[in-house]
Structure formats: C-alpha cells, structure tokens
C-alpha cells in the first residue's frame, strides 16, 4: 500500500500485517483467550455517540495539556509496549524520536529490545519508564535506579500482570524472540532471554520472574524507593484507583492491558467514568485500550481522562515506516482529534465534557 493511501490506523494495521512475520503480528495484535475484551475495547468507543454543538464559533483549536505538570502538545501519549525491534531495526529509539518530534510523552517498557540508557539519550521530555515487579526485589530496585540515572521522569508501575493472561496465538506460534534480540534492560541482570519452551516463551518468562503476589505494600515500597512520581497502570475499579492514590500514586491508567490479561474484563470506556468519580480528586486519570480514532480520544476526555495512551497503532506505524511511520500515526490521531473538536464545537480540551455524550 502506498504511503499516501495510509489514511488511518486501520490502513496502517493492514500494511503492518502484510510486512510482519505471522508470529510477530500475532504477538502485537493478539489478546487473551477468546479476545472478547480486545474487541470490546475498540467497539466500546464506537458505541459512544457524540451529541455535537453547532454555531459554536470555533475558529482554532488548542490540543495542549500537561501530564504530571509536564507539557505535551496533545492528550495522545505513547504507551509502553514490548519488543519494538520486531517492528523495525531501530526499535525503541525510533519510537522515542517520533514521540519527541510529536511533542508528546514516551513511555519505555521494561521489556524493551534496547537498553533504557540508549533510548532515553534520544528521547525528548517527558519520558517515563514502565516497571514490572520481579520476584527478586533487588532486580526491581536496580531497574528503578537505572531509570532515574538515565533521565526517566516518572515510573509507571504495571499492576495487572502478576502473571500472564493466556494468549493462545502466542502459544500456537511458540512465540519467542528471534536470535539477536533480548530483553536488554534485564540482560545485565541475567534475565535477558526468553526460555526455549513448548508454547509461549514470554509466558514462561513471566511465570519464572514476575512477582505474582503483588500488593499495596509493593506500591508503598516503590514510592519510598524513588524520588520520581509513580503512576499505577492497569486499574479496572474505582476503589482500587482511589486506594492507589492514597498509597502515593500521582496518576492511574485505566487499562486492561489491551485485552491481553483477563478476558471478559470490561472495556476501558465502561470503567473510566467510575474511576474518575472515585479518584479524580486525588490524582490524574489516563486511559488506554482500543483508541483507533481521534474521536475516541475526545470521548475519553469527555469521560474524564486527562489523556490517552496508544500502543498498537504506534507499533503499526513503526513497522511500516520506522520513526517516520510512528510519527505519522501520531499525527493522524492529532488531526482527527482536531477535526472532532471543531465539529463538536470545542476550542480547547477544557471545553470537552460529559455533555458531548448525551442530548
């Protein structure tokens, strides 16, 4: 498909599928078990309707906002996703550069194919580091200390993966990293390789290494162990979000891990209003899962999110066009959000509210 015909995220998805090996595409695209939540994440945003205003006198739109006090050019942030070198040789460095050019937040995954020191040296600001808690607390501590030293400006603690949800595509494909690729942030600690097993090598890696009995005491420990603000990612309930804020989280991400953990968990759009009501007075609220159009971003903001995180769309752009492809995906979403704001009668993000979702 010619680049000038790549008009939207769906176009980039199809183009990426044509380029990627089946096991890599399935790893990126797949969800848990029957993939119900995976589908409903996207369908949920589509079901929400926009009751737009007319004669609103909107001339220009201002998409700028802040996340934890740091300015970004739009409420569209780059989610932490693993193994970017499956998409292109430049991997996470290309993604970080794209986010920098777009003027938005880049979050680096613990499970990156490029060491954090190399990535953050090329990244703009804001730049955050996503953290999984390992059974060995000293490994976790070292990751946090290295992230601080490398220039990370927040730690994003993923809490919805004490184990890996069964991803049947990966099991059928016996997913593992190709020769030459590793979990580079963990390689110096002897945890850089996925095991050679029947089924998913990533699932075996998580079983062997991730702390399965995560608790609020782990959040307390992390907040004590870093000078950086802590963001809790993977919240599905209002009471959990409020408790996370009370234990020190400066923000929470309403997320079901892109439908990759507990299948039949509710779609993000269904959870978001409850989390905002429960914890919106204590911390910032972000959301991810199923964002494929700029109008989805507008709907998330209308439900109370300060910003959204996008994962798979950026990977599709990275696969199709490297750094430039990832940037183009972000710019498509920016353009679509700007258009949706114009057509809904909103000049700035503060104009967007729940009124848009009801007559």
C-alpha positions in Angstrom: 0.0 0.0 0.0 1.4 3.4 -1.0 2.2 5.7 1.9 -0.2 8.4 0.6 -3.0 5.8 0.9 -2.4 5.2 4.5 -5.1 7.4 5.8 -6.0 6.0 9.2 -4.9 3.5 11.8 -6.8 0.6 10.1 -4.7 1.2 6.9 -1.5 1.0 8.9 -2.7 -2.2 10.6 -3.3 -3.9 7.3 0.1 -2.7 5.9 1.9 -3.9 9.0 0.3 -7.3 8.9 1.5 -7.7 5.3 5.1 -6.9 6.3 5.4 -8.8 9.6 6.0 -12.5 10.2 2.8 -14.1 11.5 4.1 -14.8 15.0 5.3 -11.2 15.4 2.0 -9.8 14.2 0.0 -12.1 16.4 2.2 -11.1 19.4 1.4 -7.4 18.9 -2.2 -7.8 17.9 -3.4 -10.7 20.0 -5.4 -10.7 23.2 -6.2 -13.2 26.0 -8.2 -16.3 25.4 -11.3 -15.6 23.2 -10.2 -11.9 22.8 -13.5 -10.6 23.9 -12.0 -7.7 25.8 -9.7 -7.0 22.9 -12.6 -6.5 20.6 -14.8 -4.6 23.1 -12.1 -2.1 23.9 -12.4 -0.8 20.3 -16.1 -1.4 19.9 -16.9 0.4 23.1 -15.5 3.7 21.8 -17.5 3.2 18.6 -20.7 2.7 20.6 -20.4 6.0 22.3 -22.1 8.7 20.3 -21.2 12.4 20.1 -24.0 15.0 20.6 -22.2 17.8 18.9 -22.9 21.5 19.3 -23.4 23.8 16.3 -23.0 27.6 15.9 -20.2 27.4 18.5 -18.0 29.9 16.9 -14.9 27.7 17.0 -12.0 29.1 14.9 -8.8 27.4 16.2 -8.3 24.5 18.5 -5.7 24.1 21.3 -4.8 20.5 22.0 -2.1 21.2 24.5 -2.2 19.8 28.0 0.1 18.6 30.8 0.8 15.2 32.4 2.1 15.4 35.9 2.9 19.0 35.3 4.9 18.3 32.1 3.6 20.0 28.9 2.6 17.8 25.9 1.3 19.0 22.6 -1.8 16.8 22.7 -3.6 14.4 25.0 -2.2 11.4 23.0 0.7 9.7 24.7 2.9 6.7 23.6 2.0 3.7 25.7 4.7 1.3 27.0 4.9 -1.8 24.6 7.5 -4.5 24.5 9.9 -5.6 21.8 9.9 -2.8 19.2 12.7 -4.4 17.2 10.2 -6.9 16.0 8.7 -4.0 14.1 11.9 -2.3 12.8 15.6 -2.5 13.5 15.8 0.9 15.2 13.2 -0.3 17.7 12.5 1.8 20.7 14.9 4.6 19.7 12.8 5.2 16.6 9.6 5.3 18.7 11.2 7.7 21.2 12.3 10.0 18.4 8.8 10.0 16.9 7.3 11.0 20.2 9.8 13.7 20.6 9.0 15.2 17.2 5.3 15.0 18.0 5.9 16.8 21.3 4.3 14.1 23.4 5.1 11.6 26.2 7.1 8.5 25.5 6.9 5.6 28.0 9.6 2.9 27.7 8.7 -0.7 28.6 10.8 -2.7 30.9 10.7 -5.4 28.2 12.3 -3.3 25.5 14.8 -4.6 22.9 17.0 -1.5 23.5 18.6 -0.6 26.8 17.0 2.3 28.6 20.2 4.3 28.7 20.4 4.3 24.9 16.7 5.1 24.4 16.4 7.9 26.9 19.5 9.6 25.4 17.5 10.0 22.2 14.1 10.8 23.8 12.6 14.1 24.5 10.7 15.2 27.5 8.5 13.9 29.1 9.9 10.4 29.2 8.8 7.8 31.7 9.8 4.2 32.5 7.3 1.4 32.8 8.2 -1.2 35.5 7.3 -4.8 36.2 8.0 -6.0 39.7 10.3 -9.0 39.7 10.4 -11.7 42.4 13.9 -10.5 43.2 13.4 -7.1 44.7 17.0 -6.2 44.1 16.4 -6.6 40.3 13.4 -4.2 40.6 15.4 -1.8 42.7 18.2 -1.7 40.1 15.8 -1.1 37.3 14.4 1.9 39.1 17.8 3.3 40.0 19.0 2.9 36.4 15.8 4.6 35.1 16.4 7.5 37.4 20.1 7.8 36.3 19.1 7.6 32.6 16.7 10.5 32.9 13.3 9.0 33.4 10.9 11.5 34.8 8.3 9.1 36.3 7.9 5.4 37.0 4.8 3.6 35.6 4.1 0.6 37.7 2.1 -2.1 35.8 -0.2 -3.8 38.3 -2.4 -6.0 36.1 0.2 -8.6 35.3 1.1 -10.7 38.3 1.0 -13.5 35.8 0.5 -13.5 32.0 -3.0 -14.0 30.7 -3.2 -16.9 28.3 -2.6 -15.6 24.8 -3.5 -18.5 22.6 -2.0 -17.0 19.4 1.4 -16.9 21.1 1.0 -20.5 22.4 0.2 -21.8 19.0 3.1 -19.9 17.4 5.5 -20.9 20.2 6.4 -17.2 20.4 9.9 -16.2 21.3 12.3 -13.5 20.3 14.4 -14.1 17.2 18.1 -14.7 17.5 19.9 -11.4 18.3 17.0 -9.8 20.2 16.7 -9.8 24.0 15.1 -8.1 27.0 18.0 -5.7 27.0 17.2 -3.9 30.3 17.4 -7.2 32.1 20.3 -8.7 30.2 23.0 -7.3 32.7 21.0 -9.0 35.5 20.8 -12.4 33.8 17.2 -12.1 32.8 17.5 -11.0 29.2 16.4 -14.2 27.4 13.0 -15.8 26.9 13.2 -19.6 27.7 13.0 -22.2 24.9 9.8 -24.0 25.8 6.8 -25.5 24.2 4.2 -22.7 23.9 4.9 -19.0 24.7 8.4 -18.2 25.8 7.1 -14.9 27.2 4.5 -16.7 29.4 7.3 -18.9 30.7 9.5 -15.9 31.4 6.7 -14.1 33.3 6.0 -17.2 35.4 9.6 -17.6 36.3 10.4 -13.9 37.1 7.4 -11.7 37.8 6.1 -11.3 41.4 2.7 -13.0 41.5 1.6 -11.8 44.9 1.7 -8.0 44.2 0.1 -5.9 46.9 -0.2 -2.4 48.0 2.9 -2.9 50.1 4.8 -3.2 46.8 3.4 0.2 45.8 4.4 1.6 49.2 7.9 0.2 48.7 8.3 1.7 45.2 7.1 5.2 46.4 9.7 5.1 49.1 12.4 3.8 46.8 12.3 6.5 44.1 12.4 10.3 44.0 10.2 10.1 40.9 6.4 10.3 40.8 4.8 6.9 40.5 1.9 6.1 38.1 -0.1 3.0 38.5 -1.2 1.3 35.3 -3.8 -1.4 34.9 -6.7 -0.2 37.1 -10.2 -1.6 36.4 -12.0 -0.4 39.6 -12.7 2.9 41.2 -11.9 1.6 44.7 -8.5 0.3 43.6 -7.8 3.6 41.9 -8.6 5.6 45.0 -6.6 3.3 47.2 -3.6 3.5 44.8 -3.7 7.3 45.1 -4.0 7.1 48.8 -0.8 5.0 48.8 1.1 7.5 46.8 0.3 7.2 43.1 0.3 10.6 41.4 -1.7 9.2 38.5 -3.5 6.0 37.4 -4.0 4.5 34.0 -7.4 2.9 33.4 -6.3 -0.1 31.4 -7.0 -3.8 30.9 -3.5 -4.3 29.3 -5.0 -4.0 25.8 -7.3 -7.0 26.4 -4.2 -9.2 26.9 -4.7 -10.3 30.5 -8.1 -11.1 31.9 -10.6 -11.8 29.1 -14.1 -10.5 29.6 -12.8 -7.7 31.7 -14.8 -4.6 30.9 -13.9 -2.2 28.1 -11.9 0.8 29.2 -14.7 3.2 28.2 -17.1 1.4 30.6 -14.6 1.6 33.5 -13.3 5.1 33.1 -16.2 7.1 34.5 -16.3 5.1 37.7 -12.5 5.6 38.2 -12.8 9.3 37.6 -15.7 9.6 40.1 -13.8 7.6 42.7 -10.3 9.0 42.4 -10.3 12.0 40.1 -10.0 14.4 43.1 -6.8 12.6 44.3 -4.7 12.0 41.1 -4.6 12.4 37.4 -6.5 9.8 35.3 -5.3 8.4 32.0 -6.8 5.6 29.9 -5.7 3.2 27.2 -7.2 0.4 25.2 -8.8 0.4 21.8 -8.1 4.0 20.8 -8.1 4.0 17.0 -9.6 7.4 16.0 -9.2 10.9 17.2 -12.8 10.9 18.1 -12.0 8.1 20.6 -9.6 10.4 22.3 -12.3 13.1 22.5 -14.7 10.6 24.1 -12.1 9.6 26.6 -11.5 13.2 27.6 -15.3 13.7 27.8 -15.4 10.8 30.2 -12.8 12.4 32.4 -9.4 11.2 31.2 -6.7 13.8 31.1 -5.0 11.9 28.3 -4.9 8.6 26.5 -2.1 6.1 25.8 -1.8 4.4 22.4 0.2 1.2 21.9 -0.6 -1.0 18.9 -1.2 1.9 16.4 2.3 3.3 17.1 3.8 -0.2 16.5 2.0 -0.5 13.2 3.5 2.9 12.2 6.9 1.7 13.3 6.6 -1.5 11.3 5.5 0.3 8.1 7.8 3.3 8.2 10.1 3.2 11.2 10.4 6.5 13.0 8.5 8.4 10.3 5.7 5.8 10.3 5.3 6.1 14.1 5.2 9.9 13.8 2.6 9.7 11.0 0.3 7.6 13.2 0.5 10.1 16.0 -0.2 12.9 13.5 -3.2 11.1 12.1 -4.7 10.9 15.6 -3.8 14.5 16.2 -5.5 15.6 13.0 -8.6 13.5 13.8 -8.9 14.9 17.3 -8.6 18.4 16.0 -11.3 17.7 13.5 -13.6 16.2 16.1 -13.1 19.2 18.3 -14.1 21.5 15.5 -17.2 19.5 14.6 -18.2 19.2 18.2 -17.8 22.9 19.0 -14.8 22.7 21.3 -11.9 25.2 21.1 -9.8 23.6 23.9 -9.6 20.4 25.8 -11.3 22.1 28.8 -14.5 22.6 26.6 -14.8 18.8 26.3 -17.2 17.3 28.9 -19.8 14.7 29.5 -22.4 16.9 27.8 -21.0 15.6 24.5 -22.2 12.1 25.3 -25.8 12.9 25.9 -28.5 15.0 24.4 
